[in-house]
Amino acid sequence: MSETSKASEKPDELAAVYESAGVRRAPAAALLVEIRQLHKSFLHMGRELHVLTGINLDIGAAEIVAIVGKSGAGKSTLLHCIGTLDLPSSGSIRLAGQELTGLPSAKLADIRNRTIGFVFQFHHLLPEFSALENVMMPGLIQGRKRSEMTVLARNLLEEVGLGERETHRPGELSGGEQQRGALAGALGLKPKIILADEPTGNLDTGTSEAIHQLFFEVNRRHGTTFIVVTHNVAFARSMPRVVTMSDGKILSDERLEKKPAASEDDDENEDNPAPASAADQA
């Protein structure tokens, strides 16, 4: 029986199937991305190149997931398939419960505009427009009112630390500021998911760390799911989940235990420990 036909079975009958395939299952109500037996091939100089070979992956709502691997592992191709920028050769992708494979291009574009935000290694801001206008642009193209998008764009620029740079054009912003603007633009239509492909590949270490932390802040504030392709091992290991790819396959899918950062109150409590309770003294 094929994986596709198994998808019609009852959930409790699928547990062993998904476990054997290495698929991490989130609760059904919380699933945002469901990928089954995804394949992608290209023809190059008369040869068929297999870039994705049977990918199975579940990603829940509000998750932050890093995808790592050497160049040519298939990371970006997988991200582009999830984002409907590329079409798989076979297999299934469900986004928010809707099957994407087989949909016409116009429908895919509508889903992409409503549900997905993108942040790439290069910011792709329009050079002739200000930061504010760049963030407003997706909403204006969708027919939103200018007054509505102006308020939303200003709030988003403030959120990503560009509140005082809204009138500046991309060429007047630093690399880190450009990526902050790109993130604000990606959030402009309130997507369920942000797909980031090497978002800090062109930035220095300090600026990269600031962008990384901004991703976590946006996730906490909005519950936005992030899938991030990165070569930055430290960034990947800071995420709660790391998927490692090689030769078009998933080698491992790790959930990393994260110790909560100590608050100032915790530091004060360490310096001035509370007296033992009667129960502790007993």
C-alpha positions, 0 to 999 in steps of 0.5 A, a space after each residue: 500500500 502506498 503512503 498516499 493510500 495510507 493517508 486515508 486510514 484512521 489516525 490511530 492506524 497511522 501511528 506506526 506508519 509515521 513512526 517508521 517514516 520518521 515523521 513527527 506528528 503534532 496534534 491534528 488540530 495544531 498541524 499547519 504543514 503536512 508533507 507526505 512522500 514528497 519527490 522533486 526531480 529536474 532534467 539537466 543535460 538529459 539526466 534526471 536529478 533527484 533533489 527530494 526523495 520521499 520527504 515526510 514532515 509535519 510542522 505544527 502551528 506556531 513552531 520554529 523549525 530550522 532546516 540544515 544540511 550541506 549545499 545541494 541537500 535539497 533544503 531550499 527546494 523543500 522550502 520553495 515547494 512548501 511556499 508554492 514557489 516550486 511544484 513537486 514531481 509527486 507526493 502531497 503537501 497540505 497547508 492548514 488542512 488544504 492540499 496544495 498539489 494539483 491546484 491551479 497556479 491562480 489558486 496557489 498564488 492566492 494561498 501564497 498571498 494570504 498564508 505565507 510570508 517570505 524572507 530571503 538572503 537578499 531583502 528584495 525591497 523595492 529601491 525606489 520606495 521607502 521602508 513604509 511603502 515597501 511594507 504597505 505594498 503587498 496589502 495595497 496590491 491586494 486592494 487594502 485601503 491605504 489608510 489601513 495599510 499605513 497604520 499596519 505598516 507603521 506598527 510593524 516597522 516599530 515592532 522590528 525596530 525601524 520606527 524612525 526609519 520609515 521614510 528611508 529607502 533601502 539604499 539608505 538602510 544597513 544590511 540588518 535594517 534591510 532584513 528587518 524591513 523585509 521581515 516587516 513586509 513579510 508580516 504585512 498580510 498576517 501570514 500563518 507561516 514565514 519561510 526564511 531562506 538563509 535570512 542572515 547569510 549576508 550579515 555580520 555575526 552581531 547583526 545576524 544575532 539581532 535578526 535571529 532574536 527578532 524571529 523569536 520575538 515575532 513568534 512569541 507575539 503573533 504565534 507565527 510559524 517559522 521554517 528557516 533554512 540556514 547554514 548557521 549552526 549556532 542559529 539552528 541549535 538555538 531553535 527548539 527543532 532542527 531538521 537535518 537533510 542530506 541528498 534529498 532526504 531527512 537524516 534527523 529531526 531533533 527537538 532540543 530542550 531549551 532552558 528558559 532564560 533567567 529573568 531579573 526576578 530569578 537573579 534577585 531570588 538567587 541573591 536573596 533566597 526565600 526563607 524555607 517554608 514550614 514544610 521545607 523545615 519539617 
